[in-house]
Amino acid sequence: NGFVILDVSDPYNVKITAAYNDDMTGGVHNAFIYENHVYAVNNGRKYDIINIDDPYNPRRVGVYELETPGHSIHDVWIENGIAYSSNWADGIVAVDIGAKKFDEADRSSLQYNPLLAKAGQGSPSNPVKLAELEDPTGRNHAAFPFLSKSTGSFYVIAGDEHFPFGLGEIQNKEPANPRGGYHFLNMNDYENPVEEAIYQVPEAGSHNLWVQGDTLYTAFYQGGLRVVDISGELLGDLYKQGREIAFYLSNHPEGRIPNATMAWGPQPYKNHIFFADMNSGLYAVKLVDFEKQEEE
């Protein structure tokens, strides 16, 4: 129902230190660990905040839930003491859960998140909402804060998830045909966030993403792994602007559904890109610099 804490200090003898199930009968979908607290997306409608200073005795210290009719939540991502939740029709909600307040005098053009000017009142036991932007399509599935290294602008990248033709892989073991993309929400004026750019692969659907530097790594379901340059000014349709650096289709002939790419989660690590495919497992790929190879 809830989540399990594991002691992996000895990888050959993994031990369960605690199982936390209190008031989590609807199940935990996603969780984020930040400063010895677990932010557990629970029952599809809230996130519970569980202190794990003592991993043998976890305890709830807070909860955050919207008040809108029929609200629901899919995910939460935390950076610099701000929790960014993905709430389908309610869109992106940014919440102070212990952020250090920055004054305008502290502002650096390349190191400043404007939301921090409003932060400083929240804590894990007292979450305080800072900003929000609704999603009229009701498809907000993921959120990733992005501070541009090249311009200093602060964005939240909001990802869609949409299965207009049904969940083929899950329901019928047939290839699905999802849709959706990423919306770049400029948060420089956090009281009036504005969508300024979009990245969407035609005839494919977005799922999860990761940003490192000014590069976007995204699993685009049947569109595979995509690597995108998001440096500089971000306006309009980034796909049509030719910002893709590379893509990789994980269409393995011996997959659960043969030759059907269904990538759903990337992460760059130690000069590799790791990503999972629903039909064929875990991949580790390297981004090859073809121009450098040709010069050599």
C-alpha positions in Angstrom: 0.0 0.0 0.0 2.7 2.5 1.0 6.4 2.3 0.7 9.3 0.2 2.0 12.7 1.5 3.3 15.6 -0.7 2.6 19.1 -0.8 4.1 21.5 -1.4 1.2 24.8 -0.7 3.0 25.6 -4.4 2.3 24.3 -5.0 -1.2 24.6 -8.7 -0.7 22.4 -8.6 2.4 19.6 -6.0 1.8 17.3 -5.5 4.8 13.9 -4.0 5.2 14.1 -1.3 8.0 10.5 -0.3 7.8 7.2 -0.4 5.8 5.1 2.7 6.0 1.4 2.1 5.1 -0.5 4.5 7.4 -3.4 6.1 5.5 -2.0 4.9 2.2 -4.6 2.3 1.2 -5.0 3.8 -2.2 -1.3 3.1 -3.0 1.8 5.2 -3.6 2.4 5.9 -7.3 5.6 8.0 -7.1 7.9 9.2 -4.4 10.7 11.8 -4.0 13.3 11.8 -1.2 14.5 15.2 -0.1 16.5 16.0 3.1 15.5 12.9 4.9 11.8 13.2 4.0 9.8 11.0 1.6 7.2 12.9 -0.4 4.9 10.1 -1.3 2.2 10.7 -4.0 -0.7 8.9 -2.3 -4.2 7.8 -3.3 -3.9 9.8 -6.6 -4.9 13.0 -4.8 -2.2 14.3 -2.4 1.4 13.9 -1.3 2.2 12.8 2.2 5.5 14.0 3.8 7.2 11.3 5.9 10.3 12.0 8.1 12.9 9.2 7.8 15.6 10.6 10.1 15.2 7.3 11.8 14.7 4.8 8.9 13.4 2.2 11.4 10.6 4.6 12.6 9.3 6.8 9.8 6.6 9.3 10.8 4.2 11.6 8.9 4.9 15.3 9.5 2.8 16.9 6.8 0.6 16.6 3.8 -0.2 18.7 0.7 -3.5 18.5 -1.1 -5.3 20.8 -3.5 -8.8 22.1 -2.7 -10.2 22.1 -6.3 -13.1 19.8 -7.1 -12.1 16.4 -8.4 -8.4 17.2 -8.0 -5.8 14.5 -8.7 -2.0 14.3 -8.7 0.5 12.2 -10.6 4.0 13.2 -9.5 6.1 15.5 -7.4 9.7 16.7 -8.0 11.7 18.7 -5.5 14.6 21.2 -6.0 16.0 23.8 -3.7 13.3 23.3 -1.2 10.4 23.8 -3.7 8.1 20.9 -4.6 6.7 20.9 -8.1 3.6 18.7 -8.4 1.9 17.5 -11.6 -1.8 17.6 -11.1 -3.5 16.8 -14.5 -6.1 19.5 -15.1 -4.8 21.6 -12.2 -1.5 21.7 -13.9 1.8 22.6 -12.2 1.8 23.7 -8.5 5.0 25.0 -6.8 5.1 24.6 -3.0 7.6 25.9 -0.5 8.6 22.9 1.7 11.7 24.5 3.2 13.3 26.8 0.6 15.8 29.4 1.5 14.5 32.9 0.7 16.6 34.9 -1.7 16.3 38.7 -2.0 16.5 40.5 -5.3 20.0 41.7 -4.1 21.1 38.1 -4.3 20.1 37.7 -7.9 22.6 36.4 -10.3 21.7 36.3 -14.0 22.6 32.6 -14.2 21.9 31.2 -10.8 18.5 32.6 -9.6 15.1 31.0 -9.3 12.6 33.8 -9.0 10.3 31.7 -6.8 12.9 31.9 -4.0 12.1 35.6 -3.6 8.7 34.5 -2.3 9.9 31.4 -0.4 11.0 31.2 3.2 7.8 30.5 5.0 7.3 26.8 4.2 8.6 23.6 5.8 7.8 19.8 5.5 5.2 20.3 8.3 3.8 23.5 6.8 3.8 23.4 2.9 3.1 26.8 1.4 1.9 27.3 -2.2 4.0 29.7 -4.2 2.7 29.5 -7.8 0.5 27.5 -10.1 -0.6 27.2 -13.7 -3.6 25.2 -14.8 -3.6 22.8 -17.7 -6.8 23.2 -19.7 -6.2 19.8 -21.5 -6.0 17.9 -18.2 -2.9 16.1 -19.3 -0.2 17.4 -16.9 1.8 14.3 -16.0 5.3 15.5 -15.2 7.2 18.6 -14.1 10.9 19.5 -14.1 12.4 22.8 -13.0 14.9 24.2 -15.4 17.2 27.2 -14.8 18.8 28.0 -18.2 22.6 28.1 -17.9 22.8 30.2 -21.1 20.2 32.9 -20.4 19.4 32.7 -16.7 15.7 32.3 -17.4 13.7 30.0 -15.1 11.2 27.5 -16.5 9.1 24.6 -15.4 8.9 22.0 -18.1 5.5 20.5 -18.0 4.9 17.1 -19.7 1.7 15.7 -21.1 0.5 12.1 -21.0 -2.4 11.2 -23.3 -3.6 7.8 -24.7 -6.4 8.8 -27.1 -6.5 5.3 -28.6 -6.3 3.3 -25.4 -3.6 1.6 -23.4 -2.6 -1.0 -25.9 0.5 -2.4 -24.2 -1.3 -2.9 -20.9 -4.8 -3.9 -22.1 -4.2 -6.0 -25.2 -0.4 -6.5 -25.6 -0.6 -4.5 -28.8 1.4 -1.3 -29.5 -0.2 1.8 -28.1 -0.3 5.1 -29.9 0.1 7.9 -27.2 0.4 11.6 -27.8 1.7 14.7 -26.0 4.7 17.0 -25.6 6.5 19.3 -23.2 5.4 22.9 -22.4 8.1 25.4 -21.4 6.5 27.6 -18.7 8.5 30.8 -18.2 8.4 31.5 -14.4 10.5 34.7 -14.3 7.3 36.4 -13.2 6.1 33.7 -10.9 2.8 35.4 -10.4 2.1 35.3 -14.1 3.8 32.2 -15.6 3.6 32.0 -19.4 4.0 29.1 -21.8 6.6 30.3 -24.4 7.8 27.1 -26.1 6.8 23.5 -26.8 8.7 20.4 -27.8 6.5 17.7 -29.3 7.4 14.8 -31.6 4.8 14.3 -34.3 2.8 11.0 -33.9 4.4 10.2 -30.5 3.7 10.8 -26.9 5.9 12.1 -24.0 6.3 10.4 -20.7 9.2 11.3 -18.4 12.2 13.7 -18.7 15.5 14.8 -17.3 17.5 18.0 -17.7 21.3 18.2 -17.4 22.9 21.5 -18.2 21.0 23.0 -21.2 20.1 19.6 -22.6 16.7 17.8 -22.4 16.7 14.0 -22.2 13.2 12.6 -22.7 11.5 9.2 -23.2 8.9 9.7 -25.9 7.1 6.4 -25.7 6.9 5.1 -29.3 9.2 7.9 -30.4 12.1 6.5 -28.3 14.8 8.4 -26.4 15.2 12.0 -27.6 18.1 14.4 -26.8 17.2 18.1 -27.3 19.2 21.3 -27.2 17.3 23.7 -24.9 20.0 26.4 -24.7 19.4 30.1 -25.5 16.1 31.7 -26.2 13.1 29.3 -26.1 10.2 30.4 -28.2 7.8 28.5 -30.4 8.0 24.9 -31.6 11.5 23.5 -30.6 11.0 20.3 -32.7 10.4 22.3 -35.9 13.4 24.5 -35.1 15.6 21.4 -35.5 16.9 21.4 -31.9 17.0 17.6 -31.7 20.6 16.4 -31.1 19.9 12.7 -31.4 17.3 10.0 -30.9 17.4 6.2 -30.3 14.6 3.7 -31.0 14.5 0.7 -28.7 12.6 -1.6 -31.1 14.0 -4.9 -30.0 12.9 -8.0 -32.0 12.7 -10.1 -28.8 10.7 -7.6 -26.8 7.5 -8.4 -24.9 5.9 -6.8 -28.0 8.5 -7.4 -30.7 9.9 -4.4 -32.5 7.7 -1.9 -30.6 9.5 1.0 -29.0 7.9 2.2 -25.7 10.5 4.3 -23.9 9.3 5.7 -20.6 12.1 7.0 -18.4 15.6 8.5 -19.1 18.5 9.5 -16.9 22.0 10.7 -17.9 24.8 9.3 -15.7 28.6 9.1 -16.2 28.6 9.8 -19.9 25.9 7.4 -20.6 22.1 7.7 -21.0 20.1 5.0 -19.2 16.5 4.5 -20.1 13.7 2.0 -19.6 11.5 0.6 -22.3 8.2 -0.9 -21.4 8.5 -3.8 -23.9 12.2 -4.6 -23.9 13.9 -3.6 -20.6 16.8 -1.4 -19.6 19.2 0.3 -22.1 22.5 2.1 -21.7 23.5 4.2 -24.7 26.2 6.7 -25.4 25.8 10.0 -27.3 28.4 10.0 -30.1 29.8 13.2 -31.4 29.8 12.5 -35.2 31.4 15.8 -36.1 34.3 15.2 -33.7 34.7 11.7 -35.1 34.9 13.0 -38.7 37.6 15.5 -37.7 39.7 12.8 -36.1 
